[in-house]
Amino acid sequence: MCRPYGYIPSKGVGAAKSRARRSKLWIRTVGFPYDRCWMIVTEAEGRFVTQRQEPKLAVIEAHMPEAAFVGDGQAEADSAAALTLAAPGIGSIKVPLKTQATPAWKHVRCHDWKGDAIDEGDVVADWLSTFLKQRVRLVKYGGVPGAAGLDEDCHRRSSAKGWYSGGQSETAFSDAFPFLVTFQASLNDLNQRLEAPVSMNRFRPNIVLDGEQAPWAEDEWGMRNIRVQLSQGNAVDLELCKPCSRCTVPLVEQETAEKRLQPILAMKDFRTGKHLGFDKFGKYADTPVYRGGTVINTTFFGWDAVPMQIGSVISVGNSVTIR
């Protein structure tokens, strides 16, 4: 069974209260509407800031109004609609969704990608800088998803290349792919190995599969697709690109911003590249990302994925098959 787990409007902010869980969501070129559409960057260099560097981002809440979700799931027709950010001790602030006719662009970096994003202005920059105690800016993804010329457009970002079969895939400010699919049975098994269970929000997925599959059955899926069966006989496919390597963000308690040892410490005992044996993943064993080095000690949970069709709505309870 498919569960669209929701979206987090701004990269790095808290997943506990920011995640907007909706019963249905559109699948767009860059993922769910407004998922990681904004990003916090350093003011001087434009480098992305996440809970890796600033765990206290976890207690920033980000909320989207219902007015934002019209038509195909993302529109700016309502000039009053706004992203709302809230944080302890400094109240809240609204960021209009409607882009200025002549936006201010800022050169930014998100992992290996360097390009231009829309600067949301001084007011929200001062608000965030006060909370984080460093000078930062809030930027918005400014590309036009789905158009031709992805690689030549400085406003658009390609998904990590070499991992999917299609000609191109685009993402906003997710780490590398528009979808992260995780599995409830695997989290249940992981929690049995912990003294205190952790929530799925530690792993920040946007789709969760819940059903009768055995824990860690996804390890055997390799280069296969997830088919989500929609109403009236329609279906949408997600291509599973690669197992998702985990950084330190799952260590951050999303409700309190406290950084802990679990669940990564427990995962080191059975979820590293060495334990999994990358030869079973076919092409993954032969790529520079997965050959030797620190990847042997990296932990894995979930799968990165890209949509093979767009424009469909997936809902809680849609059946799922692995093809």
N, C-alpha and C positions, 0 to 999 in steps of 0.2 A: 504494500500500500504506500502511495506517495503522500508525503506531507510537505507542501511548500512551507518551509520554516520561516519565511519572511525575508526581510531585507534590513540592512543597516545603512541609513542614508549617507553618513560620512565615514570614510575609512578611519579605523582606529578608535572610534568612540565606543561607549559601553554597549555591550550586546544584551545585557539583562533587561533594561527598560526601553532601550531604543528600538529593539527589534519589533517591527510592525508585523504581527501575525495576522494574516488575512486568510479567509477561507479559499480565496482564489486569486491568482496573479497571472498577468500576461507574461509570455516569454518574448522578450525583445532581443535584438542583435547583441546587446551588451549585458544581457541577463534580465533580472526582474526590474521593473520600473524603480528608478531612484536608488538602486542598490549600489553603494559605494560611489555615488555620483559626486560627492564632495570629498575633499582631502585637506588636512591641515599640513602646512609646510613651513619650514623655517623662513623667516622674512629675508634674511641676507642671501641664502643660497637656493631657496626654493626646494629644499630636500624634504621628502615626505616624513611625517612624524607619526609613529604608531605606539601601541602599548609596549613594544619592544624597548623603546627608549623612555617612554613616559607612561608607566602603569596607571597614573591617576586619570588618564583619558577614559578609563573604564567607568568612571562615575559621571561622565558627561552624557546626558540624555539627548537624543535627537528624535524629533517627532514630525511626521508629515500629516497634513490635513486631508480629510476625505476628498476635498475639492481638487486635490492634485490628481486623483485617479479617475480620469474620464477617457472615453474613446479607447485607444489602444493601450491605455495604462499610463501614459505620461503626456501631459499637455500643459500649456502655460496660459490658457485662456483667461483664467481668473487672476486678475492683477493683485487681489488681496491675499491669495494663497501664499503661505510662507513655511519654510523650514524653521522649526523652533528648537533652539539649543538651551539646555538648562544644566546648571552645575551647582553643587553645594556652596553656599556662602556668597554667590554673586547673582543669584536669580536666573532669569532667562532672557533670551534675545531672539528676535525674529529676522530671518533672512528671506526676502522675497524670492519666489520661484521664477518670476518672470525676468528673463534676461534683458539687460539694458540694450537699447537700440545700437549703441556703440560701446560694447563692453571693454573693460580694461583687462588686458592680457598679461599674465605673468609666466615667465619661463620656469618650469618646475621639473622635478625628477621623481619618478615612482619606480623603484627598483632600477632596472636597466633602461627604462624609457625616459627620454628627455623630450619635452614638448611644451606647448603653451596651453594654459588653462585660464578660466575666467576668474579674476580676482574679485572677491565679494565685498571689498571695501574696508575702510579704516575702522568703522564702528565695531563690527564683529571681530576684526583683527585685534583691537584693543581689549575686547571682552575675553577672548581666548588667551591673549598674552598675559593678562592679569591673573587668570586662573593657573596657567602653566608656568608663570614666572620666567618666561623667555619670549622673545619677539617672534611671533608666528603670524601667518595669514591663512585665511580659508579660501580655497579655490574650488571651482566647479568644472566638471568635464564639459568642454565646449565643442566637441566634435559632432558631426552629423552622422550617426551610426548607419551603416549599410550602404553608403554611397561608394562609388568607385574611387580608386586612388588612395586606399587606406595607408599604404606605406609612405606615400609622398605628402600626406597631410599632417602638419605639425600639431594639429588640434586633436588628433585621433591616435589611439593606442591599440596595437595588435596584441592578441593573446600570445603567450609564449610559443614561438614557432617550432615546428618539427614534431609536434605531439598529436596532431589531428589530421584527418584525411582530406578535409575540404580545402578549397583554395585559399580562404582567409577566415579569420575569426577575430572579433573585436571585443575588447573589454574596457571598462572605465577604470576605476582605481582599486579594483580587487588586486590581490597579489599577482596573479598571472592568467586567470581564466574566469569567465563570467559565472560559472557555477561550481560550487563545492558540494558534493553529495556525500552524506554520511549515513550510518546505519545504526539503528537503535539497538539491535541485538548485540552489536560489537561494543557499544557504550555500556550496555548492561553487564557484559562479561568483564570489561575493564573495571567497572565499579565494584565488582565482586573481589577484585584484587587490592582495593583501596580501603583504608580505615574509614575515610569519609568520602562518600560518593560525590562526583562532580556532575554538573549540568552539561547538556549538549552545547550550551552557549559558550563554553570555554573554547570550542573548536570552530565557532563562527560559520556554520554551514548556511546555505540558503535552501537546500532540499534535504529532507531526511526520509529514508526508506524504513518502513516499519512493517514487519510481517513475520512469516514463518521461516525466513532464512536463518541458517545457523550463524553463530558469532564468527566473524571474520571470513564468511563465505566469499566476500568481495575480493579476497586475496587471489582467488582462483579465476577471476573473471577476465583478466588480461585485457586485450583490445576488443572489447565488446560494447554494445550499446544498451542503454536503458530505454525501453519503449513505455511511455506513459499513455494508457488507454483513456481517451477522452469520451465525451458523450457523443451519441449518434454515430458511433463507429469510427470516429476520427482518432488519430494518435499523433504523438509528437515524440521524436527520438532525441536523446542526449548521448553524445559520443563520450565514452570514458577515455580520458586522455592519458592520465598517469596517476599512480598513488600519490597522495598529498603528503609531502614532507612537512613536519611540524617544527615551528620555531619556538620561541619562549612564551608567546602570547597565551597558550593554554595554561600556563602557570598562574596567570592573573585571575583572581577571584573577581568576577564581573560585577558583583553587588557591592564590593568594598574597596576594590583596587589593590588589595593585598596580594603580594607575590609569594607563591608557595613552591614547594618542591614537587608536588603532585599535580597532574597525573604523569608528567614526563618521566619522573624517576622510575615509576612502576613500568612504564612502557619500554624503558631501556632494557628490561629483562626479557622482552619477547616481541617487540615491534620495531626493531632497528633493521636497516638494510641488510646487515649481516644475518640476522635471524630469518628474514623473509627470503633471502636468496634471490637475487634479481634475475638470475637466468630464467626463472619461471615466467618473467614478464616479457620474454621475447626481446623486442627492440630496446627495452629499457636498459638491458645489461650492456648494450653497446654504445650508449650515449655518454658524452663527457660528464653530464650531470650525475650519472649513476656509476661511473667507473672509479673504484677505489676512493682514496681520500676520506674526508670526513663523512661522506654519505653512508659509509658502513655503520657509523654510530648515530646516524640521524633516525628519528622515530617517524612513523607513518600512521595516519588515521584518515580515512575517507578517500575520495577520488575527485580529482579535478575533471571538469567536463565542459563541453561546448554544445550549443543547440544545433541540431541538424535542420530544423525548421523553426520559423519564427511566426509570431502573430496569433498563436493559440493561447488559450487560458488553461492552466492546470489548477486543479482543485484538491482540497483535502479529501482523501478517500479514493482518488483515481487508482486503478489497478496498475501494476508494473510488471513487465516481463523483461528478462535479460536475453538479448539476442546475440 
